[in-house]
Amino acid sequence: MPLVRISLLRGQSPEHIRAISDGVHRGLMEAYGVPADDRFQLIHQHARDELVYDADYLGLHRTDEIVIVNIIAGNWRNTAQKKALYRAITDNLVENPGLRPEDVLIVLSPNERDEWSFGNGVASYVKDDAA
């Protein structure tokens, strides 16, 4: 179960935001095999002075259409899967809502199975919760 935080500048239409949300989730389904109903996203719209970024970091030119996607997901995927995820999400967001690939910034925050509780105060991915 990835937990996704999507940050962008305030002022986009609900359709634009939904396209981003859907494109990120489709990428997770394609590259990570996430089930369609395993969708947990926090979408943050920021004032211009609340989203600070370097427009030319690593030689890529970014615009105020930047979308920062932070995915908290289990650390059991390999580099090839992670690279496929970056590509799938970026391709999806280029297709709809029409972002530039340079404006899609993705950061993975990996964690372990015992760091998830989906409710009831238990470590949901741990078989024996006695520890």
Buried (B, 14 or more C-beta within 10 A) or exposed (E): BBBBBBBBBEEBEEEBBBBBBBBBBBBBBBBBEBEEEEBEBEBEBEEEEEBEBEEEEEEEEBEEBBBBBBBBBBEEBEEEEBEBBBBBBBBBBBEBBEBBEBBBBBEBEEEEEEEBEEEEEEBEBBEEEEE
